[in-house]
Amino acid sequence: MSDVLYRDPTAPVDARVRDLLSRMTLREKVGQVNQRMYGWDAYRRTPDGEFELTDALYAETERFEGLGALYGLQRADAWSGVDHGNGPGAAHGAALAASVQRHVVERSRLGIPALFVEEVPHGLMALDGTVLPVNLAVGATWDPALHERAAAHAAAELRARGGHVALVSALDISRDPRWGRTEECFGEDPYLAARLTEAVVRGMQGTCPDGLFAPDKAPVVLKHFAGQGATVGGRNSAESELGWRELHEIHLPAARAGVRAGAAAVMAAYNEVDGMPCSGNRALLTGLLRDDWGFEGLVMADGLAVDRLARITGDKRSAGALALNSGVDLSLWDEGFTHLEEAVERGLVTEGALDAAVGRVLRLKFRLGLFDERTEQAERTGRAERTQPPSGGAGISTELARAAVTLLRNDDVLPIGPHVSRIAVLGPQAATVTHQSGDYTAPQLPGTGSSVLDALRRLAPPGADIRHTPGCALTGDDRTGIPAAIAQAAESDLAVLVLGGSSARGADTEFDANGAARTAVSEMTCGEGVDLAGLGLGAAQYALLDAVVATGTPTAVVLVQGRPHVLPDIAPALLTAWYPGPWGGEAIAEVLLGLAEPTGRLPVSVPRSAAQLPVHYNHKDTEYGGYVDESAEPAYSFGHGLAYTDFVFGAPRLDGRTVSVDVTNTGARSGRSVVQVYLRRLVTTTWPRTLELCAFEGVDLAPGESRTVVTRLGADQLAGADVVEIRVASSARAARTAVPLTLDLRS
């Protein structure tokens, strides 16, 4: 036991925080709420393959006698310029983190370690980190338990590399697929997003006995809070024209669920809510998040968001004061928070407000055990005594990808039968692994993953003749390769046409200071900073589709994409795999060949054209009509997804607030049905929505097997309603015509 209270691991965390705060100077406190450095500027690789610390790191730690947090020490991508030639892989990451931490602690008068913060949007964004399918693909699984396992794996990888805190996209709700970050959303529905957000928190953080994180668990920063998915025109970082009720009904349930699950932190978004940017919105960050919800964790600003407040305050000093007073505890790359010492002296903020923010940063460090002697030793030596690097990353990534593959249409083309011996695998996505992963992906070593073409060649029955030509590129209108594709399709029994988009960033990409792509180059069509006015694929892809279908050869189209794209309904079979990750080709091939069943369901509605937008199932229950020149209905509705077998739902039953339904597999193959329970408010204190998803459950059934699915509705789901209709169906569209059950809550 130490005679210094904050060094005593047996003392309560809050007591340790108070003791440490009482010993700190104002300058040291300001240092703890700053996260200014790009982590890749803290080191350089030497000619002998080792790593050394840089003068930039020395200057940063000297400025505040330590370091509060360091972003992206392990990050690798085109923006950072880190690759396998100059960055830390799995073999060096922990040792590099230990070297940086040793320096930080030595420069700190009180021996305060730094938080190492890393991007974990779909797996750890680091060299040799496991890349998972993007959130939109995770949403298509409708499987929180599976996602919880994947999140646990990502957290274990992060901690094994010496990282501490995971930045995780979870809170954005997709309301406009033109937005380039649609791939980071779990979907358009708040209930589905809430269940998956809970899974992220449980998987990454674990149970936290005594409030402390286990060695293989990581505190989560849920982003982005709040309403970023509703930006005007689908343009990144634009304002959100949200009323308070729309914010609460659609955009806050996932955040509320994450907070209830124990999320350690949230990230304040770029957008405005009620005219005020989130990082300067006290009503949102303090009034709602802390006072109403009781959130006691940390609030981090998004990159450079604090400095953007200078547009309101006039200068960065007062911008930092506004953010701190609003509820931001930790900045990211900003200058504004570096002036907080002056802000306190000028009376722009109180030292008490600064102490509250510093206390939240320190509390997280204590909960991670960073002050404990054994942990310090592991941090300093890089032996990673507490955590071993996890195995099985490729397996969990493939499992997620497989569960996300969604069959949208099938006119007896799939699965590929034994009569099919000649298969033309065509399209610009057929033979590539690079474009199967989303934005925020680290460079992959050659040989990582599998393309659709490679997987089909490996998994198809012996003797199958599989030929390939791309036909065209992802972008542009170059059609010179289409005749070769026509010839191959015409000579085949089946054409598999793999189309889609790409979020891959390269050396030719120009970036803003926060890492968003400034302009779309090469074959980039999605990701942060790549917003579209329309939802079309490259023009040559449509020409290729028309030409292949015109040959008369049965055609199965596979879409690899980060947003729903518009596609003419001319192919007899259509699947979407979203961005399934490096091993997505394996998952897609298994489904095409019938080695795995298609189990995905749409997490978003698929529009017929961008002119229809917005297109989502849970709109207000108003009596507006459609269009005179086009249907107002989506091409495929939220929740839609076919199987290679057939399911029959029995008549639903209602007993109080408990809904039950019998589901039977009436087909000849095993499969998974997703039972979706929707409610519609009939008598209510607010203007109701047409439908609201309120429960779902995936059911795996063998041929002829039946099972009863039972769901009990919670009081919070029925709040504000007096009478509701409950509908059980296989999709939002089917729910509109399903036989309703009426629940009168007034009795």
N, C-alpha and C positions, 0 to 999 in steps of 0.2 A: 504494500500500500504506500502511495506517495504522500509526502507531507504537503504537497501542493494539490489543492482540491481538484482542479481541472485535469490533473494527471492521474487521479485515482479512478481506475476502471470500475470500482465497486460503488462509486457515488452516483446518485441519480443524474441523468443527462441534463436536466434543467439546472440543477445546482452547479454542474461543471460549466455550463454555458455562462451563468451569472458570474461565476468566479473569474473565468477567463476574460469576460467583457470588462470587469472591474479593473483589470490589469493593463488594458490596451490603451494606447494613445489614440487620438482622433485620426491621425494619419494611418495607423495600423487598421483601424476600423474601416476607413474608406477603401483600403486595399482589399479587404475581404469581400466587398460587394462589387468589385471590378473583375471583369473577364475580358480583357482587352486583346490578348495575343491570339493570333492564329497559331495553333499548336505546332504546325510544320515549320514555323520560323524559330522554334526553340532548339532545333538540333540540325546537324548536318552529318552526312555519311562520309567517313574518311576513306582514303584509297584502300586501306586494308580491310574494309567492310564493317568496321566498328562505327560507333556514333559518338559525337562530341557535342557539347552544349554550345550555344551561340552567344555572342555579345548582346544580341537582342533580348535573350532571356535574362542575362545578367542585369541589363538596364531596367527591365520590367520589375524584377524582384527588388532591385535597389530603390526604385521609385517609392514603393510602399512597404519596404522592409518585409517582403514576403510576397505571397500570391494567393488571392482568394480562390480563383478557379482558372483552369486552362482548357480551352476548347480545341478539340480535334488533333490531339497529339498523334493519334493513330490514323487519322483520316487520310485517304488516298483517292485521288480522282484527277480529272483534267484541270479543275479549278485550283486545287492545291499544288498541282504539278508533281505530286508524289506518285511514284510507281515502284515496281519491283527492283528497279536499279538504284533507287536512292532512298527508299523508305523502309520502315520497320515491318517485317513480316511476323508471323507467329513465333518464330524462333528468337526474335529480338525485342518484341513489343514490351514484355514485362521488364526486361533489363533497362530499356530506355526510360520507361515510366519511373522505375526505381531511381535512376540517375537524376532525372528531373526533380523528383520528390526530395531526394537527399539534398540537392542544392537549395530548394525552396525552404526546407526546414532549417538548414544551416544559416540562411539569410534572415530568418525570422527570429527576432529577439525572444519570443515566447515559444518558438518551436512549433508554429502552426502549419500543418501540411495543407497542400492544395487539393481541390477537387479536380479530377480529370473527367471532363465531360465529352462524350462521344455521340455521334449520330448512329442511331439504330432504327432506321425507318422500316427496313425489311431485312433484318439481319445486321450484324456489326459491319459498319462501313470502314473496313480496314483490309489491308493486304492479307490474304488467306482467311478472311472472315467468311462465314457461310452466308450466301445470298439467298434470301427467301422470296417467294412471290410477293408482289406488291399488295397493299391493303385492299385494293379493289378485287383482286383475286381471292384474298382472305375472306372478304365479304361474300363472295360467291360460294364459299364452302358452307356457309350457315352452320359452322361447327366451332363454337367457342372453346370446347375442350381440346380440340386439335390445335387451335391457335395458342392456347395456354401452354401447351407443350413446346411449341416453336418459340414462344417468347422466353420460356425458361432456358432453352438452349442458347438463345442470343445473349441473355444476361450472363450465363456461365462463360461464354466466349469473351465477353467484355471484361469480366473480372479476372479471367485468366491472363489477360493481356495487360493488367495493371490499371484498367479503367475503372471508374466508379459510377458515373451517372449516365443514364441512357436517355437521349432525346428521341421521342417516339411520336410519330404522327398517329392521331387517333380521333381527334375531336372535330375535324372538318367534315361537314355533311355535303355531299354532292348535290347541288341544285342547278348547276349549269355545266354540262359536259364540255363546253368550249374551254373551260379553265384547264390550263396545263397540269395543274396539281390534282386533277380528278383521280389519278392513279393512287394518290395518298389517302383517299377517303375509303371508308368501309362501305359506303353506298349512300343512298338518298334517304334512308329511313332512320329516325332517331333511336328506335327500340333496338334494331339490329346493331347499330353502332354502339349503343350502350352495353349490350351483352358482350361484344367483342372487346370493348375498352376494359371492362371488368376482367376479361381473360388476360389482357396484356398486363394489367397491374398484378393479378394473382401470379401469373407465370414469372414475371421478372422480379417482383419484390418478395414473393413468398409470404409466409405468415408473420414474419418479424417478431419473434418472441422477445418480450421485454422491450419492444420498440427497436431492436437492433437487427441489422441486415445480416443474413447468413453469408459466408464467404463466396458462395456462387450466385448470390442475388444482388440486384442493382436497383437503386431508387430510380423511379421513372419521372421524367418531365413530359407530361402530356401536352401535345401541341395540336392546334393553336386555339387559344382561348380569347375571343369566341366569335363565331359567325363568319369565319374567313371563307367558307364555302359559298357564301351568298354575295360575293363581290359582283358589282355591277358589270354586266356584259361578259362575265367570265374572265375578266382581266385581272391578272395577278396584282395583289396589294391595292386594288381599287377600294373605294368606299363600299360599305354594305348598307343598303337602304332597308334596314330592319326595324320594325316596330318591336316594342318590348315583348308583346305576346308572341309574335313569330319567333323571336329569339328564344323564349322559354319553351315553346312547344316543339321546335325543330332542332335548334342548334345547341341547346344547353343540356338535354338529357344525357348525352354521352359524357360530358364533363361532370355532371352530377353523379353519375354512376361511378366514374373513376375516382372522384373524391370520396364517395362512400366506401369504395373498395380499399381506400388507404393510400392513394397516389401521393408520392412525396412532394411533387411539384407540378406546376403547370407553366406553360409559356404564353405570355401575352402576345396576341396576334398583331399583325400590321394594320388591319382594317379598322374602320370606325364603327362604333355602335352609338346610335343616337347622336351622331355628329362629332363624337370625340374618339380619337385613336385609342385603342385598347390599352396601350402602355401609359396613357395619361388619363385613364378613365377610372376615377375613384369609385364611382357608383358600381362599376363592374368588379374591380379587383378587391375593393374593401367592403363596400356595402353589400354586394351580393355574395361574393366568394367567401369572405371571412366572416362577416356579421351574420348573414342569413344562413349560409351553409356550414359555418363552423370550421372552415378549412384552416389548418394550422401549419401547412407546409410552406414551401418556397415558391415565389413567383419570379420567373426569369423573363427578361425581355427578349424578343426576337432580334436578330442581328441588325444593329444600327437603328433599331426602332426608337430608342431614347433620343438619339440625335435628331431624328425626324421631327420630334416635338418642337424643335427650334422654329419650325414654321409657324407655330402658335405662340411660343413664348418670346421669340425674337433672338435668342442666343442659346448656346448649348449649356451654359451654366444653369440658367433657369429651367432649361429642358430637363436636366438631370434632377433638379429639385422637384419639378412637377411629377416626374415618374416615381421618385421615391415617395412623395406624399400621396400618390395615387395607390401605391401598394406594390411596386416593383422592388424586389430584393436584390437581384443580381442582373447586371447588364451583360451585353454581348457585343464586344468590339467598339463600344461607344466611347466618345470623349466626355459626354455629359456627366457621367458618374465620377470621373477623375477630379471634378471640381467640387465634390460634395463637402470637402473640408472648408473651402471658402463659403459654400452655401450655408453651412452651419454658422460660421462666424458672421455672416451677413444677415442671419435670421430668416433665410429662405426656407430652411428646414430646421427642425429641432434635433438636438443630439439624441433625444429619446426615440424619435422616428428612425434615425440611423441605427441606434442600438437594436431596435426591433428587427430591422433587416439583417444586420450582422448576426444577431442571435439565431435567426433561421438558417443562415449559412453554416454557422458553427454547429448548430444542432444536427444538421445532416452529416457533418464530418464526424461527430461523436457517434451517431447512429451507425455509421460505417466502420467504426472502430479504428479510425485513422490515428488516434492519439494513443492507442493501446501499445504497450511495449512490443508484444509479439508481432502485431501488425506493422508497426514502424520498422521492425527488423526486416520483415518480408518486403516492405516497400523499398527499403534502402538497398537490400542485396539483390532484389530481382529474382529470388529463388522461387517466388510464387508458392510459398509453403502452404497457403490456405486453400488453394484452388488448382486443380489439374485441368488442362485444356479438355473440353468435352469432345467426344467423338460422335459420329452419327449425323453430322450436319447435312450431308447430301441426302440421307434417308428422310429426314423430317421435311426438307425442302421439297423433295419429290412427292412425299405424301400430301403436303399442302397443295402442290400444283395439280396432282391427280384429282383431289377433291374439288378443285375449282373449275375443272373443265365442264362447260355447260353446253348441252345439246339443245339448240334452239329450234331446229327443224330437221326432220328425217323422213323422207319418202322411201323407206325400205332400202336405203343405200348402205346404212351402217347397222351393226358392225360389219367390217369387211369379211365376206364369206369365203368359203373354200373354193368357190367357183371363180374367184378373182385371182388371176395369176400374173397379170401385167398391170402395174400401177405406175402412173406418171405422177411424180411428186414435183409440183410446180410452185412458182411464186417467190417473191423476194424474201420471204421469211422462212422458206423451207430448209435452207442449208446453213443458217446462221444461229449462233448462240448469243452473240453480242446484243442483238436486239430483242432478246427474250426477257431482259431484266430492265427494271425501271431506272428512273433518275436516282441519284444518291447511291451509285454502285461503284465499288472500288475496282481497279483493273484486275482482271482474272488471268491466271496462268494458262497458257495454251493447253488444251486438253480437258479443261474444266467444263463439265456439263455435257449436254447432248442436244443436237438439233433434231428436228422432226425427221429429216431425211436419214440421219445416222441411226436413229432409234428404229425407224421402220425397216431399214436394211438388216439390223441386228435381230429384230423381234419377229419379222414376217416368217411365215412357214418356209422351210427349205424349198428351193426351186422357184420362189417368187422372183419375177423379173421387175426390178424397181429401177426406173430411169428418172433422170432429173435434168431440168434446165430452169433457170429462174424466171425467164420470160420478160422481166422488167425490174426496175429499181423501186424502192419504197416511195421515192418522191420523183416529181417530174413527169414528162410526157414522152419519154423515149420509148418507142414501140418496136425497135428493131429486133428485139429478142422474141417477140410474140409468135412469128411464124414457126420457130423451132418448138415452142410450147404447143402450138396447134398440132404439129406433126406428132409429137409424143402422145398428146391426149388422144388423137384419133386412132392411134395404134394400140391403145390400152383398154383394159376392162374397166378401169376406174381412174379418175383424176383426183388427186388430193391437192387442192390449191390453197397455199398458206400465204395469207395477206396480212396487212396490218400497218403499224406505225413503229416509232422508235423514240426512246428517251436517252439514247446513248450520247454522251458528251465526248468530244475529242480535242486534240491539240489545236484545232482551228476554231474552237468555240471561244467567243468573247464573253466575259462574265462581268456582272455588276459586283460591287464591293461586298455584297452579301451572298455571292455564289450563284445567283440566278442567271440563266443564260440571257445575254443581251439581245442576241439575234439568233434565229434558227439557221443552222448551217448543215452541210452534208445531208444526212437522211433524218434529221431530227424533226419530230412532229409533236412531241409531248414533253412533259416535265416542267419544272419550275421556270417561269419566264417564257414558255412556249404555248401561248394561248391562240386559239383559232377562231376566226369569224364564222367559219362553216365547220361541218363535221365530216368532210369528205376525205377519202384516201387520195394518194397520188393519182393523177389522171390516167397514167398508164396501167395502174392496177385495175381500174374499171374496164379498160379496153381488154386487158388480159382475161378478166372474168367473163366478159361477153363472148370473147373468141373461144375460150375453152368450153363453155356451156353450149355454144353453137355447134360444136363437133358432134353433139349427141351422146358423148360418153358420160355416164353417170359421174357427177362431180360432188365432192365433199369439200366445202370451204371451211378453213380454220382461220380464225382471226386472232392474231397476237397483238395486243393493243393496251394502251393505258387509259383509254376513254372509249365510250361507245361511238363507233363510227357508223355512218349511214351506208347501207348496202342494198342494192336492188334485190328483191326477193325472187331470184331466178334459179338459184342452185337448189337441187333436191335435198341437200343436207348442209347444215350450217352449225358450226361450233364456235364458241369463244373461249379462249384460255386466259384472257387478259395478259399481263406480263407474268409468266409462270416461273421466272427465274432460270438459272443455267440448266437445270435438269428438267425443264418444262417439256422439251422435245420427247423425253422418255414418257412422261405422263400422257401427252397427246397421242403418241403412237399406241400406247396401251389401250386407250379408249377407242381409237379408230379400229384396232384389231379385235376388240372385244375381250382383251385380256383384263380389262378393268371396266367397270360400269360408269357411265356419265352420271355424276351425282350433284353437280353444281346447280345453283339457282341464281337468277339474276339479282344482284344487289342494287341495280339501277334500272330504270326504264330505258329502252332503246328507242330513240325518236326516229320518225320517218325522214325528217329533214330538220336542219337548224332553224328553219322558219317557224317550226312549231313551238320552240322553246319559250317558256319553261315546260318541260314534260316530266312530271313525277306523279305518282299515283295518289299521294296524300294531300291533294289540294283542298281548298275550302269547298263546302257543299253548297255552292251557289248554282243558280239555274242559267248559267251562260251556255250558249250554243257552241257548235263547232265552226269550222271554216267552210266556205263555199267552194274553195279550190283544192282542199285536201282534208283528209280525216284528221281529227284532233286527237285520236287515239295513238298511242305509241305502236311501233312495229312489234315490239315484244315487251310485255309488262313486267314490272317488278315482281320477283318471286318465280318467274317462269323458268322452266327447265324440264326437258324430257328425259326419259330413261329408255333402256332397251327392253323394258318389260312394262306391264300395265298395273296401275293401282286403282282400287275402288275405295272411296270413303263411304262409310255408313252414315246414317242420319245422326247428327251430333245431338248430345244430350246435355241438359243443363240442370245442375243441382246446386242451388244457391249461387255461389261464384265459381263453381267448379264446372269446367267444360270437358266432356269426354267424347271420343269418336273412335270407331273401329276402322282400321286400315287393313286392306287385304291385297296381297300380291296375286293378281289373277293371271299373270303371264308365265312364260316358260323359263325365265332367267331370274336370278337374284338381283336385287336392286335396293336403292335407298329412296324413300319418299320423305319429303319435308312437309310436315303438317303445319300449316300456317293459320293462326287464329287472328282474325281482324275484328275490331269493334267499330261501330258507328253510333255516334251520340244523337239521340232523338230529342230528348228534353234536357237542356243544358243551360248553364249560365253564360256560355260564350258561343259565338258562331262556330258550328262544328266543322270538322273535316269529313270528307266523303268516307274515307276509311283510315284506320290506324292499326298497324300491326301491334299486337299486344302479347303474343306468345308464339313460339315455334318449337318444333322438335323433329329431329331427323330419326327415321325409323328404318333399320335394315331388315329386309324380309326375304326369305327364301320363297320359291314358287309355291303358291297355295297357302302360305303362312299368313295369319292375321294377328294383329296386336291392337290393344286398346291404349290410346294416348290420352292421358289425363292432364289437364292444365287448370291451375287455380289462379284467378285474376287477383292482383293485389289492389289494395285500397287506393294507392297512389295512381294506378292506371285508370281508375274510375273517378278520380277527384274532379269535381265540378260538373258531374253529370247526374241526372235524375233517372233517366231511362236510356238504355243502350241496346243496340242490336249486336249480336255476336254471330260471326260467319266463319266457318271453317272451310278452307279451300287449299288448292295447290299453287295459287298465285293470286296477285291482287286483282287481275282481270276476272278470274274465276270467282273470286269472292263477291264481286258485284252481283252475280246472278245466283249465288248460293242461297239455300233456304236459311233465313235468319232465325235466331233464338232471341227472345226479348227478355231483358233483365230489368225489372223495376226496382230501383234502389230506394224508392220512397217508402217502401213497406218494410 
